Amino acid sequence: MADAAFSRDGKYYSALTHDGRLRIWDTETNVLKQEYTPDLHLTAPPLCLQWISVTQSVSPQKGGRRKSVSENETQAIALGTTSGKILLYSVAQGKVESVLVDQKNHINNKVKSLDWHRKYGLLSCTGDNSVQEWDLETAKVRHRYKINVDNKSKQTNGVSAIKIIPHSEQTSAKYIVAASWQLRIWRLQDNQATLVKNLGHNASPKALLSLAISGKTCWLIEGSQNERLLSFWDVTIMDDLTNGDEPTPNKRQRKKSTSAPIVATPTYNFVLEDAPKIIDVNVQTEEGGTKLQLAAATRSGVVHYYGHMLNGASTKPIKPSVTVQVTTADATPLPLQCCCLTTTGDLLLGYTNSIIWTFERLTPDLSTKTQVLIRGDTKDRKKQKQTNEVNKVRSDSKNDVTYVEPMGGVTRKRTTPGGQVEVSMEARLANLSLDVKSPGKSAVNQNLTKLLMQGLHSNDKNMILSVLQREEAGAALRTTARLPADCLPLLLDQLAGMAARRTSQCSLACMWASAALRAHSALLLAAAPPPLAQLLAVLTHRRSHLCQLLNLKGRLELATAQRSADQEDIDQEPVLQYDDSSSGEEMETENYQSDDSLPSWEAGEGGEGGEGEAGGGDSDSIESD
């Protein structure tokens, strides 16, 4: 069962994800070229894949006089699903060209293994231990073979992997290696599978098979994803194996297990540090003999390389010639996920840095047992503090440094200090001007992206805040959409620091984080350790105190309102005021006024003029006084 494989020329690397998606990387540019999600990828996900070559016939137009057919081979990937269907995905077209369905497969047995050879075509093995030979032109099964796996333990009855053995004998039969509870060689002919040779090795449910061919000799490398051992077998098809006339067994032989008369032992055994994930083998003929090259990527994230001369069998386990590891400058390991041997004898390695895949060609250094590659961020934190505060560029560099723009841009060189400068610093800063009122917004967005990238790589707080303090959601979305994948974890760390500050900074951090999630959601979902843990922890902590903060705010507002109401009641002027204090003079004035008023009313009633005049004189005197 192979869920990841390189193309035959090593240009592409394909792998199946846990959720049933197909991803194809370009090993020369380290770019995820294609990503395909099959229909029903959750209910019937792909289990295995195999690179094949498909011939496409190109016919002329209808108005042409002559009908000429030209055939071109294109690379495709065969995907075996759990529903029993095989999808032929075209790499050039970026879609599924055809679907292979076995009409007699009513149980929908899952496809467990696939193998393809240019001479023998495509073979598949399903869960009921049936091997199908497909005709790719008609999308139908050409022949069907039943492999009889006899074992008392039902858990290891299934065939986990098959491999086609090429041969140059004059026969129409096909030979395969099937890994079940034992490794066996089967001859497929006339819709019948005949056991030819029993290799006599216990295989696991997840076997890894790889072939190496040199002339007419064929070797097999067998391993499993549960054992730390690789076995080397000679599986060359000889004349005695191609002969279909076998002696009829007697009654005693019939009662015994149906095993082949030939039981082999492995020629070599190779020891691994951990169980292998992917293996590759190559054989080269030299003057001194035949040299075997073997590479295996283990679960622990290292690659073992073996260089051994084939000069006879050996029972002693062979240790790796060199072990390749990849780390950063601060001793953080970068796990190696895959490996492949090129035609020139170099190693093609693939390792991951957080969520980014990187492919690199390497010549093994056989003078040492362990070869460590330092990749990733090579900046020293202690030396970083001694950089120039103006331009953040170290001045102790003696050699010319070549800067490469992201996504395969034009390269530019920076000369040594004191040399001729092509572009001045003022001109470079002028190119990064943030003029929002300019009519073209695309240049502004590109400047924002470049300025943000420069600030993230140099860890310049002022430069980063000059971009992140913009309150435009559209500018944030366009800027993060153009941001490279390696800058995304650095941006999320800066946003987590802003989210822990005051409310205005937190709101800006939420806006930029939302834009980053919308632009790079697929990339963040594919990350092995998601870089959102710190930001999520900060926001969760702030949200946990929100209810208490709102409760305190309500109490403070209520207390403030009550205090202000009390002050308004104290300062208000009275509507009615009663004063009980009175003096003796006021009482005499009131009595006097009351005595004079009586004769005036009596004079008015009786009509006596003398008294009225006298009363008038008294009043005048009183007023004069």
VOGU-3710 file (C-alpha; in Angstrom, 3 decimals, decimal comma):
1> madaafsrdg> 0,000/0,000/0,000  1,689/3,209/-1,195  0,074/6,559/-0,373  3,026/8,686/-1,612  5,378/8,336/-4,588  7,713/10,251/-6,886  7,252/10,396/-10,626  9,670/8,341/-12,708  11,750/11,391/-13,652  11,667/12,733/-10,077
11> kyysalthdg> 10,122/16,036/-11,144  6,890/15,629/-9,180  5,991/14,233/-5,774  2,439/13,129/-5,001  0,877/12,216/-1,661  -2,547/11,436/-0,227  -3,734/13,375/2,817  -5,698/11,965/5,728  -8,938/13,472/4,422  -8,601/11,868/0,974
21> rlriwdtetn> -7,095/14,728/-1,069  -4,337/14,392/-3,675  -1,451/16,860/-3,605  1,272/17,204/-6,218  4,475/19,219/-5,609  7,010/20,394/-8,157  10,363/19,290/-6,739  12,324/21,839/-8,789  10,468/24,945/-7,584  9,090/23,666/-4,201
31> vlkqeytpdl> 5,604/24,786/-5,221  2,363/22,928/-4,570  1,380/22,555/-8,210  -1,999/20,834/-7,930  -4,471/19,770/-5,276  -7,425/17,552/-6,148  -10,344/16,555/-3,934  -12,189/13,518/-5,359  -15,930/13,094/-5,109  -16,990/11,280/-1,947
41> hltapplclq> -13,463/11,702/-0,593  -14,747/11,261/2,957  -16,949/8,195/2,433  -14,755/6,507/-0,218  -11,272/8,040/0,095  -8,274/6,937/-1,985  -5,967/4,410/-0,335  -3,111/4,011/-2,809  -1,659/5,699/-5,869  0,595/4,794/-8,775
51> wisvtqsvsp> 2,264/6,928/-11,473  1,486/5,657/-14,994  1,884/6,804/-18,606  -1,232/7,191/-20,727  -1,263/7,502/-24,503  -3,544/10,187/-25,923  -4,618/10,041/-29,574  -4,873/13,408/-31,341  -7,189/13,434/-34,389  -7,313/16,234/-37,017
61> qkggrrksvs> -10,209/18,614/-37,486  -13,388/17,620/-39,278  -12,509/19,635/-42,389  -9,201/17,840/-42,897  -8,767/15,570/-45,888  -6,489/13,022/-44,279  -6,971/11,348/-40,906  -3,651/10,950/-39,184  -3,384/9,770/-35,577  -0,440/10,716/-33,396
71> enetqaialg> -0,004/9,256/-29,943  1,592/11,210/-27,113  2,371/9,848/-23,677  1,341/11,937/-20,707  1,845/11,341/-17,021  -1,156/10,354/-14,954  -1,839/9,073/-11,444  -4,026/6,041/-10,746  -5,936/6,359/-7,454  -7,415/3,241/-5,833
81> ttsgkillys> -10,438/4,004/-3,623  -12,262/2,083/-0,910  -15,319/1,694/-3,165  -13,376/-0,437/-5,677  -13,058/2,284/-8,349  -9,777/3,437/-9,870  -9,497/7,111/-10,839  -7,070/8,089/-13,606  -6,010/11,654/-12,818  -4,239/13,543/-15,613
91> vaqgkvesvl> -1,466/15,804/-14,370  -1,436/17,883/-17,566  -5,210/18,457/-17,599  -5,599/18,693/-13,826  -8,706/16,506/-13,723  -9,877/12,883/-13,787  -9,864/11,621/-17,358  -11,509/8,232/-16,800  -12,804/5,940/-14,062  -12,091/2,188/-14,050
101> vdqknhinnk> -14,936/0,115/-12,588  -15,036/-3,667/-12,216  -18,561/-4,718/-13,176  -18,247/-8,030/-11,310  -17,145/-6,360/-8,115  -20,573/-6,191/-6,496  -19,210/-6,149/-2,956  -17,249/-2,948/-3,629  -13,974/-4,354/-2,338  -11,426/-1,644/-1,704
111> vksldwhrky> -8,357/-1,351/-3,903  -5,380/-2,072/-1,636  -2,466/-1,931/-4,072  -1,607/-0,769/-7,614  1,355/-1,349/-9,912  2,106/-0,379/-13,489  4,680/-1,412/-16,084  5,074/-0,078/-19,591  5,070/-3,597/-21,043  2,448/-5,319/-18,883
121> gllsctgdns> 0,040/-2,452/-18,144  -1,851/-1,667/-14,954  -2,596/-4,260/-12,252  -4,706/-3,781/-9,129  -5,363/-5,909/-6,061  -8,629/-5,708/-4,092  -9,616/-6,785/-0,620  -10,821/-10,245/-1,708  -7,248/-11,117/-2,932  -8,215/-10,700/-6,590
131> vqewdletak> -5,782/-9,233/-9,107  -7,268/-7,355/-12,064  -5,467/-6,627/-15,316  -6,948/-3,463/-16,867  -7,324/-2,300/-20,437  -6,925/1,469/-20,225  -8,375/2,163/-23,663  -11,707/0,461/-22,983  -11,660/1,008/-19,177  -12,553/-2,667/-18,610
141> vrhrykinvd> -10,967/-5,659/-16,912  -8,972/-7,724/-19,379  -8,129/-10,627/-17,052  -8,943/-11,485/-13,456  -6,834/-13,702/-11,181  -7,554/-15,154/-7,772  -4,645/-15,451/-5,339  -5,075/-18,224/-2,781  -3,600/-17,106/0,533  -3,847/-20,007/2,971
151> nkskqtngvs> -3,351/-19,028/6,574  -5,137/-19,977/9,744  -4,936/-16,437/11,087  -7,638/-14,435/9,334  -6,050/-11,119/10,258  -3,144/-11,565/7,830  -4,993/-13,274/5,006  -5,159/-10,124/2,863  -2,620/-9,101/0,228  -1,177/-5,705/1,184
161> aikiiphseq> 1,059/-4,982/-1,829  1,897/-6,315/-5,281  4,825/-5,689/-7,625  5,241/-6,654/-11,291  8,456/-8,559/-12,085  9,656/-7,853/-15,642  11,320/-10,678/-17,555  12,712/-11,371/-21,013  11,546/-14,983/-21,372  9,495/-16,201/-24,322
171> tsakyivaas> 6,185/-16,519/-22,530  2,946/-14,589/-22,300  2,697/-15,067/-18,543  3,097/-12,248/-16,076  4,878/-12,565/-12,758  4,140/-10,599/-9,613  5,291/-10,512/-6,009  2,405/-10,521/-3,526  3,013/-9,601/0,127  0,577/-11,169/2,561
181> wqlriwrlqd> 1,590/-13,215/5,603  4,491/-14,351/3,389  6,250/-13,077/0,288  5,374/-15,165/-2,747  5,938/-15,044/-6,484  2,887/-15,813/-8,637  2,537/-16,558/-12,325  -0,540/-14,993/-13,958  -1,665/-16,753/-17,132  -5,011/-17,785/-18,642
191> nqatlvknlg> -7,004/-16,210/-15,783  -5,205/-18,426/-13,264  -2,658/-17,548/-10,589  -0,030/-20,246/-9,941  2,347/-20,168/-6,997  5,915/-20,252/-8,277  8,212/-19,401/-5,404  7,851/-18,833/-1,684  10,342/-16,340/-0,301  9,585/-17,493/3,242
201> hnaspkalls> 9,516/-14,145/5,029  6,736/-12,892/7,284  5,344/-9,676/5,859  3,196/-7,150/7,709  -0,197/-5,730/6,657  1,605/-2,607/5,384  4,407/-3,816/3,131  6,771/-1,679/1,025  8,116/-3,172/-2,211  10,677/-1,756/-4,628
211> laisgktcwl> 12,466/-3,289/-7,628  15,923/-2,767/-9,119  16,834/-4,091/-12,577  20,272/-4,532/-14,107  20,246/-6,314/-17,448  18,256/-9,541/-17,033  18,730/-9,644/-13,268  15,987/-8,326/-11,014  16,225/-7,606/-7,274  13,490/-6,862/-4,761
221> iegsqnerll> 13,711/-4,686/-1,637  11,012/-5,556/0,879  10,149/-3,749/4,083  7,185/-3,011/6,291  5,946/0,009/8,182  6,177/-1,934/11,452  9,717/-3,384/11,280  13,184/-1,851/11,335  14,577/-4,166/8,680  14,828/-4,224/4,886
231> sfwdvtimdd> 15,317/-7,525/3,037  17,084/-7,909/-0,313  15,912/-10,710/-2,632  16,916/-12,011/-6,025  13,638/-12,453/-7,951  15,013/-12,993/-11,445  12,646/-15,064/-13,598  14,564/-18,097/-14,859  13,683/-20,868/-17,325  12,589/-23,300/-14,609
241> ltngdeptpn> 10,052/-20,779/-13,335  8,578/-19,992/-16,755  7,839/-23,634/-17,496  4,155/-24,229/-16,922  4,400/-28,057/-16,786  4,815/-28,925/-13,127  4,900/-32,425/-11,699  1,605/-33,558/-10,244  1,817/-33,846/-6,447  1,029/-37,105/-4,730
251> krqrkkstsa> -1,588/-37,585/-2,013  0,766/-36,669/0,820  1,792/-33,447/-0,889  -1,840/-32,523/-1,486  -2,611/-32,742/2,211  0,223/-30,343/3,012  -0,005/-26,584/2,613  0,061/-25,409/-0,980  3,509/-23,891/-0,858  6,023/-23,708/-3,665
261> pivatptynf> 8,890/-26,197/-3,656  11,477/-23,409/-3,634  12,053/-21,542/-0,352  14,585/-18,732/-0,528  16,448/-16,672/2,033  17,241/-12,968/1,681  20,605/-12,173/0,211  21,120/-9,132/2,455  19,416/-7,511/5,418  19,626/-3,764/6,021
271> vledapkiid> 19,140/-2,324/9,511  17,142/0,881/10,073  16,873/3,277/12,990  13,073/3,234/12,793  10,345/1,741/10,607  10,507/2,995/6,989  7,929/5,236/5,310  9,223/5,205/1,732  12,115/3,362/0,073  13,918/3,561/-3,259
281> vnvqteeggt> 16,633/1,376/-4,794  19,001/1,667/-7,736  21,659/-0,637/-9,195  24,668/0,571/-11,204  27,221/-1,548/-13,037  30,805/-0,420/-12,484  34,209/-1,766/-13,322  34,659/-3,436/-9,966  31,202/-5,026/-9,993  27,595/-4,106/-9,350
291> klqlaaatrs> 26,877/-1,373/-6,810  23,626/-1,222/-4,907  22,241/2,152/-3,813  19,400/2,134/-1,293  17,616/5,060/0,400  14,950/4,839/3,077  13,059/7,600/4,917  12,018/6,549/8,412  9,237/7,629/10,748  11,724/9,473/12,968
301> gvvhyyghml> 12,459/11,981/10,190  15,887/10,822/8,950  17,083/9,231/5,702  19,437/6,237/5,622  21,647/5,769/2,570  23,309/2,438/1,788  26,085/1,947/-0,741  27,006/-1,737/-1,056  28,791/-3,853/-3,650  26,928/-7,048/-4,612
311> ngastkpikp> 29,622/-9,664/-4,131  27,755/-12,597/-2,613  25,255/-13,280/0,149  25,788/-12,104/3,692  23,939/-13,080/6,849  25,277/-10,141/8,862  22,942/-7,102/8,914  24,282/-4,127/6,979  24,312/-0,728/8,639  23,697/2,510/6,715
321> svtvqvttad> 26,650/4,167/5,052  25,448/7,633/6,023  22,428/9,027/7,859  21,095/12,385/6,681  19,363/14,798/9,066  18,035/18,336/8,602  17,920/20,893/11,430  17,765/24,631/11,904  20,467/26,824/13,409  18,939/26,531/16,867
331> atplplqccc> 18,968/22,687/16,678  15,269/22,334/15,821  14,873/19,176/13,698  13,136/19,413/10,340  11,685/15,942/9,650  12,500/14,330/6,323  9,320/12,955/4,762  10,476/11,342/1,505  13,541/10,429/-0,539  14,353/9,356/-4,080
341> ltttgdlllg> 17,475/8,239/-5,971  18,190/10,146/-9,166  19,871/8,795/-12,285  23,094/10,613/-11,380  23,316/8,869/-8,001  22,247/11,881/-5,930  19,560/11,927/-3,260  16,361/13,910/-3,711  15,114/14,787/-0,221  11,849/16,320/0,894
351> ytnsiiwtfe> 11,437/17,881/4,345  8,893/20,140/6,033  9,439/23,401/7,879  6,173/23,925/9,833  3,737/23,855/6,877  6,141/24,382/3,955  7,576/21,560/1,851  11,134/21,885/0,551  12,880/19,539/-1,897  16,642/19,437/-2,256
361> rltpdlstkt> 19,195/17,372/-4,167  22,148/16,101/-2,144  25,301/14,123/-2,824  25,862/11,707/0,115  29,075/12,306/2,037  30,406/8,805/2,673  33,341/10,065/4,749  31,086/10,466/7,789  28,356/8,380/9,352  25,980/11,294/9,971
371> qvlirgdtkd> 25,442/14,202/7,592  23,548/17,132/9,129  22,080/19,860/6,945  21,390/23,242/8,572  18,431/24,828/6,843  15,641/27,228/7,668  16,300/30,425/9,671  20,089/30,649/10,022  20,141/33,975/11,905  21,863/33,989/15,271
381> rkkqkqtnev> 19,870/35,798/17,930  22,953/37,007/19,753  24,538/38,447/16,642  21,236/39,910/15,555  21,392/42,518/18,336  24,673/43,859/16,935  23,157/44,815/13,582  22,933/48,380/12,404  19,842/50,087/13,791  19,349/52,187/10,662
391> nkvrsdsknd> 19,110/49,613/7,879  19,178/46,309/9,864  21,968/44,962/7,601  25,198/43,525/8,984  28,320/45,251/7,784  30,799/42,418/8,447  29,938/40,502/5,282  32,901/39,927/2,980  31,248/38,123/0,075  28,564/39,240/-2,335
401> vtyvepmggv> 25,069/38,250/-1,303  22,411/37,362/-3,878  18,821/38,132/-2,953  16,084/36,145/-4,674  12,588/37,573/-4,906  9,783/35,236/-3,725  7,899/33,035/-6,219  10,816/32,870/-8,647  11,375/36,600/-9,243  14,428/38,369/-10,639
411> trkrttpggq> 17,608/38,059/-8,626  19,521/41,115/-7,464  22,960/41,435/-5,887  24,146/43,514/-2,985  27,750/44,559/-3,305  30,354/44,551/-0,564  30,582/47,561/1,790  32,464/50,395/0,120  31,684/49,189/-3,371  29,505/50,788/-6,009
421> vevsmearla> 25,820/50,918/-5,006  23,388/50,507/-7,869  20,288/51,919/-6,141  20,431/54,352/-3,238  18,577/53,787/0,003  16,460/56,920/-0,581  15,256/55,501/-3,877  14,382/52,192/-2,257  12,435/53,860/0,527  10,662/56,031/-2,039
431> nlsldvkspg> 9,491/52,898/-3,791  7,893/51,773/-0,531  5,877/54,975/-0,058  2,388/54,373/1,271  0,357/56,952/-0,641  -3,245/55,857/-0,134  -4,675/58,754/-2,176  -2,960/57,568/-5,333  -5,332/56,305/-8,059  -3,755/52,857/-8,314
441> ksavnqnltk> -4,265/50,718/-5,207  -2,409/47,653/-6,500  0,987/49,327/-6,095  0,038/50,380/-2,564  -0,934/46,823/-1,668  2,306/45,460/-3,088  4,284/48,026/-1,099  2,365/47,079/2,036  3,139/43,406/1,461  6,835/44,025/0,849
451> llmqglhsnd> 7,073/46,340/3,833  5,341/43,777/6,047  7,637/40,989/4,798  10,713/43,119/5,457  9,500/43,946/8,957  8,685/40,317/9,788  12,052/39,019/8,604  14,024/41,761/10,404  11,691/41,778/13,454  11,333/45,562/13,238
461> knmilsvlqr> 8,402/46,575/15,487  7,992/50,048/14,029  7,859/48,787/10,466  5,363/46,059/11,380  3,075/48,444/13,283  3,135/50,930/10,408  1,333/48,279/8,352  -0,800/46,558/10,973  -2,241/49,814/12,373  -4,225/50,478/9,223
471> eeagaalrtt> -7,962/50,227/9,832  -8,987/49,273/6,270  -10,354/45,741/5,969  -9,893/45,669/2,191  -6,234/46,650/2,407  -5,677/44,001/5,077  -7,250/41,294/2,910  -5,269/42,242/-0,203  -2,009/42,516/1,745  -2,337/39,128/3,454
481> arlpadclpl> -3,411/37,462/0,199  -0,040/38,380/-1,370  1,919/37,300/1,707  4,149/34,191/1,208  3,484/31,062/3,209  6,686/31,283/5,279  5,716/34,712/6,617  2,303/33,588/7,865  3,484/32,093/11,229  5,510/35,260/11,922
491> lldqlagmaa> 2,455/37,419/11,213  0,284/35,379/13,577  2,875/35,760/16,351  2,821/39,538/15,926  -0,996/39,558/15,951  -1,007/37,509/19,160  1,194/40,153/20,796  -1,123/42,938/19,603  -4,190/41,066/20,862  -2,795/41,100/24,401
501> rrtsqcslac> -2,618/44,913/24,467  -5,308/47,569/24,777  -8,664/47,432/23,035  -7,693/49,444/19,942  -4,708/47,202/19,252  -6,817/44,098/19,869  -9,468/45,217/17,380  -6,811/45,772/14,716  -5,323/42,363/15,477  -8,744/40,739/15,057
511> mwasaalrah> -9,247/42,445/11,686  -5,840/41,353/10,336  -6,260/37,833/11,740  -9,638/37,524/10,006  -8,066/38,627/6,717  -5,227/36,108/7,122  -7,672/33,281/7,825  -9,751/34,129/4,759  -6,711/34,269/2,479  -4,752/31,273/3,835
521> salllaaapp> -7,376/28,993/5,372  -6,306/25,934/3,364  -2,660/26,469/4,315  -3,473/26,790/8,008  -5,643/23,669/7,975  -2,776/21,682/6,469  -0,310/22,747/9,148  0,851/19,890/11,346  1,102/22,051/14,495  -1,379/24,883/13,814
531> plaqllavlt> 0,232/28,327/14,464  -3,045/29,684/15,854  -2,628/28,314/19,387  -1,097/31,470/20,902  -3,614/33,820/19,280  -6,510/31,595/20,303  -5,244/31,460/23,895  -5,029/35,257/24,127  -8,526/35,784/22,730  -9,969/33,063/24,960
541> hrrshlcqll> -8,356/34,681/28,015  -9,805/38,076/27,113  -13,218/36,576/26,493  -13,207/34,775/29,854  -12,976/38,133/31,673  -15,614/39,829/29,499  -18,605/38,900/31,706  -16,854/40,123/34,856  -15,812/43,332/33,125  -19,366/44,028/31,928
551> nlkgrlelat> -20,726/43,293/35,419  -18,257/45,743/36,958  -19,076/48,347/34,305  -22,805/48,106/35,054  -22,260/48,510/38,792  -20,014/51,520/38,284  -22,515/53,202/35,977  -25,333/52,588/38,494  -23,302/54,002/41,381  -22,283/57,041/39,326
561> aqrsadqedi> -25,895/57,724/38,307  -27,088/57,560/41,928  -24,321/59,906/43,095  -25,139/62,484/40,434  -28,871/62,344/41,339  -28,114/63,052/45,018  -26,013/66,087/44,156  -28,780/67,555/41,980  -31,320/67,291/44,867  -29,034/69,163/47,310
571> dqepvlqydd> -28,281/72,145/45,036  -31,895/72,729/43,894  -33,643/76,005/45,073  -36,848/75,623/47,235  -40,214/76,330/45,663  -41,840/77,552/48,944  -39,940/78,898/52,029  -41,557/79,672/55,446  -39,700/81,823/58,040  -41,097/81,685/61,628
581> sssgeemete> -38,847/84,426/63,125  -40,562/87,924/63,752  -39,532/91,224/65,621  -41,570/93,610/67,947  -41,351/96,575/65,554  -43,050/94,665/62,817  -45,887/93,818/65,207  -46,379/97,525/66,169  -46,398/98,591/62,525  -49,082/96,091/61,787
591> nyqsddslps> -51,217/97,215/64,751  -50,894/100,871/63,797  -51,866/100,258/60,266  -54,893/98,312/61,394  -56,108/101,203/63,758  -55,917/103,902/61,086  -57,763/101,869/58,631  -60,920/101,644/60,780  -61,797/105,437/60,908  -61,131/105,726/57,200
601> weageggegg> -63,708/103,071/56,483  -66,136/104,681/59,043  -65,686/108,137/57,496  -66,430/106,737/54,145  -69,603/105,219/55,452  -70,929/108,192/57,574  -70,029/111,016/55,105  -68,468/113,431/57,794  -66,041/115,682/55,999  -64,174/117,112/59,007
611> egeagggdsd> -63,073/113,853/60,277  -62,128/112,785/56,811  -59,943/115,818/56,260  -58,373/115,472/59,650  -57,663/111,887/58,839  -56,135/112,986/55,588  -53,847/115,422/57,402  -52,629/112,807/59,792  -51,777/110,539/56,945  -49,792/113,240/55,263
621> siesd> -47,823/113,863/58,391  -47,068/110,272/58,796  -45,803/110,027/55,273  -43,643/113,084/55,751  -42,111/111,556/58,789
//
